[in-house]
Amino acid sequence: MPKSISLSADDIAKALTQMPLWRHEGDALMAALKFSSFMQAMEFVNACAVHAERLDHHPTWSNTYNKVDITLTTHDAGNKVTAKDIELAQAMAADYDKLK
């Protein structure tokens, strides 16, 4: 499998203009999402797991009751942000929009 190419800060900033849930911190995309209940948060996580598996790109995330914190980086790009992270973040944002 070819190594992923990290995106420039300008490319990331441009992508984030269309993704208000996400922020660029250090070398990662991050989101802190809140839901109406634990079950809704779990519905989101399960829906996102399907995207992650399809893309073979898995997030670092944690859940506490109705909150889900997500960090996206690409390991084979030296834990930098790549197009894979943008694509997964867009899919996650779409799932979040469906649930809120």
GICORLIN-V225513 format. One record per backbone hydrogen bond with DSSP energy under -0.5 kcal/mol. CO is the residue of the C=O (numbers start at 1). NH is the residue of the N-H. E is the energy in kcal/mol with one decimal. If there is no record, write none. Layout:
co,nh,e
CO,NH,E
CO,NH,E
This chain:
co,nh,e
4,6,-0.5
5,83,-0.5
8,12,-2.3
9,13,-2.6
10,14,-2.4
11,15,-2.1
12,16,-2.4
13,17,-0.9
14,17,-0.7
15,18,-1.5
16,19,-1.4
19,22,-1.7
23,25,-0.7
23,30,-2.7
25,28,-1.9
28,25,-2.2
29,72,-2.8
30,23,-2.3
31,70,-2.8
33,68,-2.3
37,41,-1.8
38,42,-2.4
39,43,-2.2
40,44,-2.1
41,45,-2.4
42,46,-2.6
43,47,-2.2
44,48,-2.7
45,49,-2.0
46,50,-1.1
47,51,-1.1
48,52,-2.7
49,53,-2.4
50,54,-2.3
51,55,-2.5
52,56,-0.7
52,57,-2.4
53,56,-0.6
59,61,-0.6
60,71,-3.1
62,69,-2.4
64,67,-2.1
66,35,-2.7
67,64,-2.0
68,33,-2.9
69,62,-2.2
70,31,-1.9
71,60,-2.4
72,29,-2.3
73,75,-0.6
74,77,-1.4
74,79,-1.5
74,80,-1.1
75,78,-1.6
80,74,-2.8
81,7,-3.3
82,85,-0.6
82,86,-1.7
83,87,-2.7
84,88,-2.3
85,89,-2.7
86,90,-2.4
87,91,-1.9
88,92,-2.6
89,93,-2.4
90,94,-2.0
91,95,-1.9
92,96,-2.4
93,97,-2.5
94,98,-1.6
95,99,-1.3
96,99,-0.5
96,100,-1.7
